[in-house]
Amino acid sequence: MFFRSLAETHGLNAAAVVLSGTGADGTMGVKRVKEHGGLVLVQDPAEAEYDAMPRHALATGVVDAALPVAEMPRR
């Protein structure tokens, strides 16, 4: 719900960041953020302690970049 609300409220100014985690939380939300023109960043699954959430987000095909966490602020 958070990403969907963010997308609808902030459109082009929205940014979704998916970090380490289990399950597919955020998958529908990142799609919504991208539909509204926002930015979608995902933690590099190779770096994540739990890679399921980053991998599910990447599988949507809407991710702008998969990066190590330390590189995300610059993006």
Backbone hydrogen bonds, N-H to C=O, Kabsch-Sander energy under -0.5 kcal/mol:
donor,donor_aa,acceptor,acceptor_aa,energy
5,S,1,M,-2.6
6,L,2,F,-2.7
7,A,3,F,-2.6
8,E,4,R,-2.2
9,T,5,S,-2.0
10,H,6,L,-2.8
11,G,7,A,-2.1
13,N,10,H,-2.7
14,A,11,G,-1.9
16,A,39,L,-3.0
18,V,41,L,-2.4
19,L,17,V,-0.6
21,G,50,Y,-2.3
27,T,24,A,-2.1
30,V,26,G,-2.7
31,K,27,T,-1.3
32,R,28,M,-1.8
33,V,29,G,-2.5
34,K,30,V,-2.2
35,E,31,K,-2.4
36,H,32,R,-1.6
37,G,34,K,-1.9
38,G,33,V,-2.8
39,L,14,A,-2.4
41,L,16,A,-3.0
42,V,65,A,-2.3
43,Q,18,V,-2.9
44,D,67,L,-2.5
47,E,44,D,-1.9
48,A,44,D,-1.3
53,M,21,G,-2.4
55,R,51,D,-2.3
56,H,52,A,-2.7
57,A,53,M,-2.2
58,L,54,P,-2.4
59,A,55,R,-2.0
60,T,56,H,-0.5
60,T,57,A,-1.3
61,G,58,L,-1.6
62,V,57,A,-0.5
64,D,40,V,-2.2
65,A,40,V,-1.2
67,L,42,V,-2.4
67,L,65,A,-0.6
71,E,68,P,-1.7
72,M,68,P,-0.7
72,M,69,V,-1.3
75,R,71,E,-1.1
75,R,72,M,-0.5
